[in-house]
Structures are given as structure tokens and as C-alpha cells.
């Protein structure tokens, strides 16, 4: 949806940055049709690159205490997976559990650097990161972590639920996965095009469109607290999983659709502004 909203000149610059990426062959693999179609789907596939490298042996997880740096492969600036760029832990507690400080490297701190980097020599590197993380932070569970007296670490102290990953839902899944999957889990191009067209039709571009990641992450945090965590403090553990209802799923889907459309409008606006 964001790609289709780009100005003509911006789209040409975006296409050129994607083609310069060392993994462009992967972005365009299996994509047929005319050059315009290939460019569009390379952009879409590039948006998943930041997740793909989590399983790529060329890169290493720099957040691990026992991290072993991978050998540099030019022209990449580094071979870090930067897993802490995908989210920001804005903590809250429904039962007055003391809250830790938000880690200083997170999506909120890195998104401005990605935007700034678009116009530099490594714009090809920062563009896929921006495509991915801007989308991530519009998924509310990427901007929140809940602490309660009922979720404890191995040393018996209250611990974060890691953006809902440790909040048990319906006995078989977790709250983060529920919200990750609301719009569907598929690479089917026909379905993706259908969803994008429906979102654009049903959600008009807002008159006021904030391009500030601080605003984006705060909005998602507020949505997570009020629309995702609709359970008491003692619910969401293995002993007391959160039991969803049809009404919960319907409301979550409405939020997910609205957030996806908003993310598309904002992403297009950022690119049109930075790469005009």
C-alpha cells in the first residue's frame, strides 16, 4: 500500500536503492512480469529482510552476552542482526509492580537514524530497515511490555512478558503472536494485494499525519494497554491463560487494519519527504 502511494520521483529513487542492496536477488527471486511489477514486489520482499537475517548465518545476534561477531561482508556496515531495533519496551503494570527503565537501544531511538540514513551513501541499507521497523511499531505489541506480580523470573522476581510473548492465550499461543497474525500469514500475492486495496478503500488518509516515531510508538503503547491487555493482572499465565472471545478478536482485527493503513500512509509520507 505504501509503495502504491509513492510519488513518481520517489518511487524511482526507492527502486534504485533496493536494486543496490546486496540481497536484491533474493528480493526479486521468483517475481515475474514487467520491470514495474518486479520493482514493486522487490520493495515488498525487502520489507521482510530485517526478519530474514535472524536466520541468516552471515549475521549474528549482537544482543546475546556470548555473541561471536561475524566477519564483515562489504558493503554491509556491520553483520549485526539488531534484534533490539524491532521494538521498544514501554513498560506498564496493572498491579503497581515496579517498572525498569526502557533499554536505550530500541525502535524509538533507531527509526530517526534510519530516516536520516536514507539520503546517505548507505540508503540501500537503511531503507529495508525503515520499511520493516516502521511497520513493526504500528503493531501495538512491539511497543509494550507488561509486568505483574504473577509472572516471575527464575529468581522469583517479577519479569517482563516481552511484548506479550510470555502472556499465554487460550492455552496454546501468546498475545504477541495473536496480534502479529491478525491480517494473515501468507506470501500469496493475490491476497496481499486484496488486503492492501481493502485497507486503502476503507481507511482514508488522515488530515493530520504525524511523521514522528515518538508519536507512533506512544499510540501503539496506548492501544496495547487498552485493547490488547483486556485481562486482569493475574491472567495470562500458564495456570490462568487469557481466554479470548469473538468480540475480542473482532476488535483486535479492527485495530490491526486501522494501524496497518496508518502505517502505510505514514511510510509513504516519510519516503516522499526524505527522497523527493
Secondary structure, 3 states (H helix, E strand, C coil): CCHHHCCHHHHHHHHHHHHHCCCHHHHHCCCCCCHHHHHHHHHHHHCCHHHHHHHCCCCECCCCCCCCCCCCCCCCCCCECCHHHCCCCCEECCCCCCCCCCCCCCHHHHHHHHHHHCCCCCHHHHHHHHHHHHHHCCCHHHHCEECCCCCECCCCCECCCCCCCCCEECCCEEHHHHHHCCCCCCCCHHHHHHHHHHHHHHCCCCCCCCCCHHHHHHHHHHHHHHHHCCCCCCCCCCCCCECCCHHHHHHHHHHHHHHHHHHHHHHHHHHHHHCC
